[in-house]
Amino acid sequence: HQKDEFIYKTDDPVTSLYIIQSGAIKLEKEVGGGGNHVSGFYFTGDLIGSESLGLEQHHYNAIALKETWVCEIRLQKLTTLGISSATILQKVNAVLSRNLRELDEHLYSSRYLSTEQRLLGLFNGLCEKDLDPVDDNLNQLLVPITKTDIANYLGMRRESLSRALRQLESAGIVKSYANTRIIVIDKQKLLNRLGKAIRFGNCLISKW
């Protein structure tokens, strides 16, 4: 799938799950007033389609943010897998659990954290994903997401996001470019801004 192509669309029948082999995808749906709601960003190893399990039709558009390859798992095939395919089922369950955990963390941040904390938390989580590096030591990473998508995902006004980004840019934590999908994250400066933190599994959780 090329950038901006659909993996599936709202109201398409739910027939498969998709594991991202490479690339990046956003889940998005239209809301009242002509706006869009972004429910999440997904990268290599992530599973999409699970948000509509148990439903007849998809509730989101799945859109490639850059060139993306996915592995399609037909639900009909998944339900007939036997003991010989237990490893596949375990992997799917693990990805589903990770998706639920990330959703829970997003809901928490949207309620209790400040604008800058929520933005830093998003960037911190993205650093754990399969992003393209800018430098040889993998300290600077490219994020293929627009400012509009970030604002929609975090539930922010564009003005609030712009102010927060300017503060992070002045600190050298990010570099953003107008009218592009490129934001560069400096991981070390990000961690310095987060302050004291603890590592839990593969996630870095900061103590505010």
C-alpha positions in Angstrom: 0.0 0.0 0.0 1.3 3.4 -0.9 1.0 6.5 1.2 -2.7 7.6 1.7 -4.1 4.3 0.4 -6.8 2.5 2.4 -6.2 -0.9 3.9 -9.9 -0.9 4.7 -12.7 1.7 4.9 -15.5 2.6 7.2 -18.5 0.3 6.5 -16.4 -2.3 4.8 -17.3 -5.8 6.0 -15.1 -7.1 8.8 -13.4 -10.2 7.3 -9.8 -10.0 8.4 -7.2 -8.8 10.9 -4.0 -7.2 9.6 -0.5 -7.4 11.0 1.8 -4.6 9.8 5.0 -6.0 8.4 6.5 -2.6 7.6 5.3 0.9 7.4 2.7 2.9 9.4 -1.1 3.2 9.5 -3.6 5.5 11.2 -7.1 4.7 12.1 -9.5 7.6 11.4 -13.2 8.3 11.1 -15.3 11.3 10.2 -17.2 13.0 13.0 -19.9 15.7 13.0 -19.1 19.0 11.4 -16.8 17.6 8.8 -13.9 16.9 11.1 -11.9 13.7 11.7 -11.1 11.6 14.8 -7.9 9.7 14.8 -8.0 6.7 17.2 -4.4 5.6 16.9 -1.1 5.2 15.0 0.2 1.7 14.2 3.7 0.5 13.1 5.6 -2.6 12.3 4.4 -5.5 14.4 1.1 -3.9 15.4 -2.3 -5.4 14.7 -5.2 -3.5 13.1 -8.8 -4.6 12.6 -9.3 -5.7 16.1 -11.2 -2.5 16.9 -14.2 -3.8 14.9 -14.2 -7.5 16.1 -17.7 -8.7 16.8 -19.1 -6.1 14.4 -20.3 -6.6 10.8 -18.6 -3.4 9.4 -15.5 -1.5 10.2 -16.0 1.8 12.1 -12.7 3.3 11.0 -10.7 4.0 7.9 -7.2 2.4 8.0 -4.9 4.6 6.0 -1.2 4.1 5.1 1.0 7.0 6.4 3.8 5.8 4.1 4.6 2.8 2.0 3.2 -0.1 4.1 3.0 -3.9 3.8 0.5 -5.9 5.9 -0.2 -9.6 6.4 -3.9 -10.3 6.2 -5.3 -12.9 8.6 -8.8 -14.0 7.5 -11.2 -14.3 10.5 -12.7 -17.5 9.0 -9.3 -19.1 8.9 -8.4 -17.8 12.4 -11.5 -19.4 14.0 -10.7 -22.8 12.4 -7.0 -22.9 13.5 -6.2 -26.0 15.5 -3.6 -26.8 18.1 -0.9 -26.9 15.5 -1.4 -23.2 15.1 -1.3 -22.3 18.8 1.8 -20.2 18.3 -0.1 -18.0 15.8 -3.0 -17.6 18.2 -0.7 -16.7 21.0 1.0 -14.0 18.9 -2.4 -12.5 17.9 -3.5 -12.5 21.6 -0.3 -10.8 22.6 -0.8 -8.1 20.0 -4.4 -7.6 21.1 -3.3 -7.2 24.7 -0.7 -4.6 23.7 -3.3 -2.7 21.8 -5.7 -2.6 24.8 -2.8 -1.5 27.1 -1.9 1.3 24.8 -5.6 2.4 24.5 -5.8 2.4 28.3 -2.7 4.6 28.6 -4.1 7.0 26.0 -7.4 7.4 27.9 -5.5 8.0 31.1 -3.3 10.7 29.6 -6.2 12.5 28.0 -7.8 12.9 31.4 -5.0 13.7 33.7 -2.0 15.0 31.9 -1.2 18.5 30.6 -0.9 19.4 26.9 2.9 19.1 27.0 2.9 15.9 29.0 0.4 14.3 26.6 2.6 15.3 23.6 5.8 14.1 25.3 4.0 10.8 26.2 3.0 10.3 22.6 6.5 11.0 21.3 8.0 8.7 24.0 5.7 5.9 22.9 6.5 6.5 19.2 10.2 6.1 20.0 9.5 2.5 20.9 8.0 1.9 17.4 9.8 1.1 14.1 10.6 4.6 13.0 13.1 5.7 10.4 16.4 6.9 11.9 18.0 10.2 10.9 21.4 9.6 12.3 23.7 6.6 12.6 23.3 6.3 16.4 19.5 6.0 16.1 19.0 9.0 18.5 16.9 11.0 16.0 13.8 9.5 14.5 11.3 10.5 11.8 7.6 10.5 12.6 5.4 10.2 9.4 2.4 11.9 11.1 0.9 15.3 10.4 0.3 17.9 13.1 -3.4 17.7 12.3 -3.5 14.0 13.0 -1.6 14.5 16.2 -4.1 17.2 17.3 -7.0 14.9 16.4 -5.5 12.0 18.2 -4.7 13.9 21.4 -8.0 15.9 21.3 -6.2 19.2 21.2 -6.9 22.5 19.4 -4.3 23.2 16.7 -3.3 26.4 18.5 -2.6 24.4 21.7 -0.6 21.9 19.8 1.4 24.5 18.0 2.3 26.3 21.2 3.5 23.0 22.8 5.5 22.1 19.7 7.2 25.5 19.7 8.3 24.9 23.2 9.7 21.5 22.4 11.4 22.8 19.3 13.0 25.6 21.3 14.4 22.8 23.6 15.7 20.9 20.6 13.4 17.9 21.4 11.6 17.9 18.1 11.9 19.5 14.7 8.7 19.9 12.7 8.2 21.1 9.2 5.1 22.9 7.9 2.9 21.1 5.3 4.8 17.8 5.7 4.4 14.7 7.7 7.9 14.8 9.1 8.6 15.5 12.8 12.1 14.6 14.0 12.4 13.4 17.6 15.6 13.6 19.5 15.3 10.7 22.0 18.0 11.8 24.4 16.6 15.3 24.8 13.1 13.9 25.1 14.2 11.7 28.0 15.9 14.7 29.6 12.6 16.6 29.4 10.6 13.7 30.8 12.9 13.7 33.8 13.1 10.8 36.2 11.6 7.7 34.8 11.2 4.0 35.3 11.3 1.3 32.7 8.4 -1.1 32.6 8.6 -3.8 30.0 9.4 -2.0 26.7 7.8 1.3 27.8 9.3 4.3 29.5 6.9 5.6 32.1 7.8 9.0 33.6 7.0 10.1 37.1 5.3 13.5 36.9 
